[in-house]
Amino acid sequence: MAKNLVVVESPAKAKTIEKYMGKDYQVLASMGHVRDLPKSSFAVEVNGGVKLSYEPIGRASAKKAVAAIRAAAKKADTVWLAPDPDREGEAIAWHVAELVRLKPENTRRVAFNEITRKAVTTAFASPRALDMNLVDAQQARRAVDRIVGYKLSPLLWRTVGPNLSAGRVQSAALHLVVERERAIRAFKPVEYWDLTATLATPQDATLQAVHPVGEKEKYSLGDGAAAAGVADTARPGPWTVVRVKKSERTRKPPAPFKTSTLQQAASSNLGWPTWRTMKVAQSLYEAGHITYMRTDSTNLSADARVEIGALVGDKFGAGYHQPREFTAKTKGAQEAHEAIRPAVIAKTPADMPRALSDEQHILYEMIWQRTIACQMADAIYDATTVDLESNGVPFRATGQVVKFDGYMRVYLERSDDDPDEVVRTLPEVSEGDLLDLRALDSAQHFTQPPPRFTEATLVREMERVGIGRPSTYAATVKVLNDREYVRSESRRLFPTARGEVVCELLEAHFAEVVDVDFTARMEEDLDNIAEGAKKMGPVVREFFDSFEARLEEQKDKMTRPERPTDQQCPECSRPVVKKFGKHGLWFLSCTGWPDDCKWSQQLDE
């Protein structure tokens, strides 16, 4: 019988760890959380202190896992709790200990950032006690989220429709999407024109030069007539090169991945939603192929940097290696993890086992490339700017040539909102050269509204304003989709009618729930609890008291949305209003409906 019991969350993680442990160790999976707040009651007690009432998870797999852990724990000399190294993992470890009633003197907590033999062995050599600050931070998050969801959602059911929810982070995230849509609707496009001259050198090479020159002048041609007038002035020539400027430019590699940037890169390069990225990343982590995937750190360990340097030198030459440290972290970052990187740097994508799925392989390749690139030299460009003039009208041609590819030999970065990059090379010209005009074309443009969010750029914005954390980004976006508050079209997020109505009601009656600054301050309070700087009780109680008072004040004022129109009822001539139906669509209704008049008309979605 094994003297040691090791408890992790998943069978995949258990299988990987089992390979590194001797016969005296038995590894069992808890199948995720073993306890949770009940769905049937509030379960948050705020009397003096703060107490959360949990119940065992009712799934058959969870019950079976707990029974196996309980039986094995009775026979083991030591129980090692090894869930993930963050607040959620710490909470799972605590719940297992509480539910199974583990003896503190026989219980050890071990945490590792990667599931490799070295990392696991090191962790087991230096166990610790459960960190109740981390547990309390997770409990406080559950408490404040339960307060908002349990107290506010019934008001939405009454005024908007069934199966809706409000949430501390999800409602603030929804507000970001709705605000962006409002900005797009309010946007007034401005017309502008430009001219493109196709010019030939004495050697018959061609280049294209553009007017207006520079950002300040970009919108100076406001209509076709203005463009035609400038074109008529410039067309006769002579077209003279007045300045040639050559310079060397560098481009630095991006930092290694953290949770949000991994989600953004998978969205841009693979078209994946955030939940899919995290699911595949989790499978790679649990199989021991990458480090922990929920992190807001871009730091790499000294050992990892040395290994990357050796690999870069071996594969590409010493000139491609440039050691770098990336230590900047997101405001309010949680535990000090590493960036997301391969667990074994030397294991290239080609070396990965065939047992990997296509999804796992492509994501591992992207993580490997980005990790290697971050310790490589800058890319170097030769950039050329040619300024020309014709009858006082300035034109400019720009081009660049890659002189040294550096990190770009391994990795090229782009994001969802980046325009397609057009790189041109220019023929050799000198100051004073006269060029021949081959064509002079004008083009009409309009200024563009801000782009709608993709899932990944929404996560980037959530991170920027400080709402949510690596462990909650994907789940928050998924809730917005599942509740039909947003819809995705060509990967862009549009608020639905239901989403906009919910946002409007919350803005009018519970402004703090959609206020990103308020939500960010709560995230900071949770971080302070995790660090031991604040206690769970006072933070939750202050939130509860404030929210309860607001709820009491607003609960009878929150009514089903209604908007006036300039129409009259065709049956009784009363005014007609626009109402929001319980099925998530607007309809027209007589103000006498439903008692005095039955007329109504469904509107198209």
N, C-alpha and C positions, 0 to 999 in steps of 0.2 A: 504493500500500500504506500502511495506517495506521501512523503512527509510534508510536502509543500503544495499548496493550492494557489494557482495564479488565476485571477479573474480579469477578463477583458470584455469589450462590448460585443464583438462580432466573431463568428466562426472563422472568417477569413484571417482576421488578426490572430486568433488563437492558433490556427494552423501554422502561420509564419513563425510565431514565437516558440511554438513547441519544438521547432527544428533546432533551436539554440539551447534548450533546457535538457538537463539530464533526466535519468529515470526516476529521480526523487521528486520530480515536479509534474503536477497534473494541471493542464490549462483548460479552463472552461469559459464559455461566453455567456454573458448576461442577456444577450439579444437586445442590447440597447438599454433604455431606462427600465427599471424594475418597479418604480412607484411614480405616481403623478397626482396632480390635484383632480378630484372627481369632477365629472361633467355636470352632475346633478345638484351640486351645491356650491356656494361661494368659496368656502374652505379657507378663507383668510381671516384670522381673528386679530382684531386691533383693539385690545383692551389692556392698557398698560404697556405690555410688550406686544410683539408681533409673532403670531404662530400660524404656520401653514399646516393644514390637515391633509395628509396624503393617503392614498389607497394603492394597493398592489395593482400593477397592470393586469388586465383581465385576459390578454391574449393567451392562447394555449401554449405557444412557443415560450412566452415569458414565464408562465407558471412552471413549465417543465424545466426551464433553465434555472429558476430559483430553487426548485426542489433538489436539483442535482448539486447546486452550489452549497445548499444547506447540508446535505448529506456528506459531501466531501469535506466541508469545513469542520465538521464534528470529528473527523478522523485525522485531520492535518495538524501538524505542530505549528505551522505558520501559514497565514493567508496573505498573499501579496495582491494588492489592488492595483491593476495596471491599465485603467482606462486612459483616454486621450489627455494630453498635457494642457488642458485649458479649464475654464470654469465649468463647462458642461461635463467634461470628463471627471473633474473633482466631485461634482454633484452626483454623478452616477456611482462613483466609488463610495461616497457617503451613504447614498440610498441603499446600496448593497449591504454595507456594514450595519445599517440600522435595521433593515428588513430581516436579515439573516441572524442579527444579534451577535455579531462578531465580538470577541473579547479584544479590547484595545491593546492589551499586552502581547497578544499573538498576531496582531494585524500590522501590516506595513504598506505604505503607499510608495509606488515607484512610477516614475514618469520618464518617457523618452521621446525625443523629437523625431526619431527615425527608427524603423524596426530592422536594425542590422545587429549582427552578433556583438559587435563592439559596443553599440549604444545600449543594448539590452543588458549586457554583462556589467557595464559601468553603472547603470541605474540600479541593478540589484545589489551592487557593492555599496551603494550609498542611499538606502531607503530613508524615508521620512514619515512623519505623522500626517494625517489628513490636514489640509490647510483650510480651516473653517472660514477664513476671510474670503477665499475663492468660493466656497460653498454658499456663504451668505450673500455674496454678490449675485450668484445665480438665483438664489431664493428670492432676493429682492426684485430681480428682473421678473421672475414669475409672478410675484405678488402685485407689482404695479401693473403688469400686463393683464392680470386677472381682474384687478380693480376696474381698469378701463373697459375691458371686454365684457365682463359680467354685468357691470352697471349700465353701460352705455348702449350695448347692442340691443337690448329690449326696446329702447326708444326708437332705434332705427327700424326694428320689426314693425312697430306700431305706425310709424310715419312714412316709411318708404316701402318696405316689403319684407317677406320672410327670408330666413337664412342669410342675413347680412351680419357684418361684424365691424366693430371699430377696434382699433388697436393703437397702442402708444407709438410704435414705429411705423406700422403699415399706413396709418392715417396721415402721418407727416410725409411719408413717401408718396402717397396718393396726391397730396397737396402739391408736391413738386411737379407731378405729371399734369395736373389740372392747370397750375399756374403757367406751365410752358405752353399748353394749348391756348390759354387766354392770350398769351403774348403773340402767338402765331395768328390768332383771329384779329387781334388789334393792329397787327403789322400792316403798314401802308407801303407797298413796294414803290421804289423810286426808279424811274427810267434813267438809263445812262448809256452812252455809246462809246465805242473806241474804234480806232483805225489801225489796220495792220498792213504795213508796206512789205512786199516781197522784193528784195533788192539783190542785184547780181554784182559780184566783184569783177575786177578786170580779168581775173582767171576763170570767170564764169561759174564760180561757186555762189550759192545763194544763202541768204539769211533773212529772217523775218524780224521786223522792228515795229514797236507799238507806240501809239500816242493815245491818250496823255501819258506823261512820264511821272512816276512816283505816286504814292498813296494819297497825298494831299490833293492832287489834280485828278484822281481817278474818276470822279463824278462830274467833271467840268463840262463835258459835252452832254447836255440834258435832253437833246432830241435829235432826230434825223437831220433836221435843217442845219443845226449847229455843226454836226459831223460833216455834212456835205460842204459847208462853207470852208471848214479847215482843210478838207481834202482838196478842194479847188485851189486853195492857196498853196498847198504843199506839192501838188501833182507836177507842175512844170519843172521843178528842180532849180538848181542842181542839188543832188543828194550828197552831202559832204559828211565824212567821218570827222567829228570834232574832238572825240576823246576815246581812248581805249584804256580800260583799267583792268589789270589782271591781279588777282589776289589768291592766296591759299586759304582755304577754309577747312575746318575740321568738324566732325560729327562724333559725339561721344556715344558709347553704347548705353542702352537703358539698364536700369537696375534689375537684379534678378526678381523673379515673380514673388508677389504677395497675393493674398486671396483676390483682392479686387482687380489687380492687373492681369492675373491669370484668367479671370472671367472675361475681362475686356479683350484680351488677345484671342481667346477661344471664340468669342463672338465675332470679332473682325475677320479672323483668318479661317475659322471653321463654320461660322454661322450657328454656333451652339447657344441655347439658352443657358442661364446661369445654373439651373438645377442639374442639367446634364453634365456640365463641366465639373461640378462638385462631386457628382456620383462617380464619374470616371476617375477623378483625382483620388477620391477615397479608396477606390479599389486598388489603385497603384500604391497608395500609402500602406494599406493593410497587407499587401503582398510583399512589402519591404523594398519597393522600387524608388519611392520618393520620400522626402521629409514631410512633416505634418502640413496639411493643406489649408488649415484655418489659421492664418497668421497675418499680422499687419507690419511685420518686420522685413526689411530688405538686407539684413545683416547676414554675412556668411562666416562660418567658423574659420579660424586660422588654418586648421587642418584642410578644410575644403578648398581654401584659396591656394594652398600649396599644391594640392592634387590637381586643381585646374591648371595652374601654371605649368606643371610638368606635362600635362596632356597637350596644352597649347603649343609648348615648345617642341614637343615630339611630333605633333601632327602638322604644324604650320611653320615652325621655325621661331627662334628667339625673338625676332623682330615683331612678331605678332602678339607677344605677351606684354601686358601692362597691368601690374597689380593695382587693385582698387579696393577701397572699403566703402560700403554703402551702409550707413548707420542711421540715416534719417528715418524717423518713424512717424506714423500718423498720430495726430493729436489724440490723446486718450487711448493710446494703444494698450492692448491687454498684456499678457505675459510675454517675456522676452524670448520669443521663439527665433529660429532662423528663418531665412527666406525659404520659399519652396524650391527645392533643388533635387537632383538625383541623389539617392542614398549612397550609391557607389559611383563616383565621378567617372571612373575609367570605363564604366559600362555604357558604351555608345548605343544609339538606337539599333544599329545592326547586330549588336551583341545580345539584344533582349530575347528572352525565350519565345519560341513560336506559340506557346500557350496563350500569349497575350491576344486580346481581341484587337480588331483594327482601331477601335476608338482608343483603347489603352495605348497602343503603339504610337498613334499620331499625337496624343497629348504628351506622352513621355518624350517624344522627339522634340516637341516645342519647348518643353521645360529644359531638356538637356541643352538645346541650342542657345537658349536665352542665358542659361547659367554659364556656359563656356564663353559666350560673347561678352559678358560683363567683366571678364578679366583679360580682355583683348585690347589691342591698341585702337586709337581713334581712326576712323576713316578720314582720308585726306582728299580734298577736291582742289582742282585748279578752276577757279571761277573767273569768267570774263564778262565785262560789261562794255558794250559799244554804244556810245551816244552819237546820234546823227542829227543833222538839221537840214531842212529844205525851206527856203524863204522864211526863216525865223520860226518854223514849226519844229519842235523837238520830237525825236523818236528814240526809242531805246531797244536794243537787243541784248538778251542775256543768255548765257550758256555755262555749262560746267562739265568737267571731265573728271572721273574718278582717277586719282593719281595713285592712291594706295587704299585697297579695300578694307584693311583692318578687320574690325569685328563683323563687318558686313559680309565677310567671307562665310560666316556661319549663320547670321540672323539679320533679318530686315523687319523693322517695326512699322506698323500702321494701326490706326484706330478707326472706329466706326464713322467718325465725323471728319476724317481727313479727306481733302480733295485728292483726286488722282494726280500724282506728281508727273509733270512732263519735263524731262531733262533733255536739253538740246546742246549739241556741240556747235561752235561757231567757226566759220572759216577765218583764216588769218587776214586781218586788215590793219591799216596803219592810219594815224592821224593825217588828215588832208586828202585821203583817198576819195575819189568820186565814184559813186555807185550808180548803176542803171536801175530805174524803176521797172519792174516786170508786172506788178499788180498793186493796186491800192484798194483795199476792201474795208467797208464799214460794217459794224455789227452792233445790234441792239441788245442790251442786257437790262435786268431788273435786280435791285437789291433783294436779298433772300431773308426770310424770317429765320429765327433760331431753329435748329433742327429738333424734331421730336426725339425723345430719348429712345435708345434701344435698352434692353435689360441691362447690358453692361455699362452704358453711359449713365443710366439711372443709378447703378451701384457706385460709379465714380462720383456722382454728385452727392449721394448719401454720405459717402466717405468724406467728401470735401466739407460738407456742412456739419458733420459729426453725429449723424444719426445711424443707429445700427452698428454692428461689429462684424468681423469676418464670419463668425458662426451664424449670423442672422441674415446676411444680405440675400442669399439665394432664397431662403424661406420666406422672407418678406415679399420679394417680387412674385413668388409662386402664389402667395395668398391673394395678391392683387389680381392675378389672372384667374385663380379658382373662384373668387367671389364675383367675377365678371365686373370688376371696377375698371379694368383696362382690357383692351383687345390688342392683339399684335397683328400688324399688317406689314409685310416685307421687313419684318424684324423691328419695326418702329411701334412704339406704344401710344395708343390713342385712348383717352378716357372715354368710357361708355357714358350713356345718359345717366345710368344708375350711379356710376362713380362720381360724376359731376354733382349730382343732387346730394349725395352723401357728403361730399366735400363742402358744398354750400351750407348745408345744415350745421355741420361741425364748426365751420368758420363763424356762423351767426350765433351759435349757442355754447360751443366748447372750443373757443379759439386756441386754447393752450394745447389741445390734442393734435392740431394740425400745424402748430408753430414749431418750425425746425429748431429755433433757438432754445425753446423750452425742452424739446426732446433731447437736444444735444447736452443741455445742463443735467438732465436726468442721467444720461450716459456717463457724464463726468462723475456724478454721485456714485454710480455703480462701480466705476473704476476706483474711486476712493475707498469704497467698501472692500474691494478686492485687495487693495494695498494696505488695508488696516487703518486708514486715515479717518474713516467714518464707520459708524455702526448701522447695521441693517434696520433696527427698530425705529430710530428717529427719522430716517430717510423715508421709510414706508409710511409711517404714521403721518408725517407732514404732508405727503402726497395724498394719502387717504382723506385727511381732514379737509384739505383744500378742494379735492375733487367731489367729496360728498356734499360740501356746501354749495358748490356750483351746480351739482345735479339737482339738489332740492330747489334751487332758484329757477332752473331752466326746464325741468321735466314737463311742466304743464304749458310751457310756451312753444315747445317744439311741435309743429304741426306739419301735415303733408304739404309739400311745396305747391304753390299756385301762382300763376302769373297772369296779369291782365292782357287782354287783346282789344283791338278796335272793332271786333265783330259783334253782331247781334244774333241771338238765337232765332233760327228760321221758323220755330214753332210758336214762341211766346214773346219774342222781341226783347227779352232780358239780355243784359250783357253776357258775353261768352268769355270764359277764362280758360287758360291752359293748365291742366292738372297732370301730376305725375302719378301713373298707375302702379299698382303693386307688382305688376309683371315687368317693370323696368322700362316702360315706354310712356311718352307724353300723349295726352289726348285732349281734345277740345270738349268743353262741357258748359252747358247752360248754368248760370249761377243759381237757378232754381232746382238744379239736380241734387239729390234724387227725389226729394219730397214733392215739389210742385211741378217739375218738368222732367221728362225722361230723356231729353235730347243730349246726345254726346257723339263724338266722332273721333275715331282713332287716327293718330297722325303717323306718317311714315317714320321709321326709325332714323 
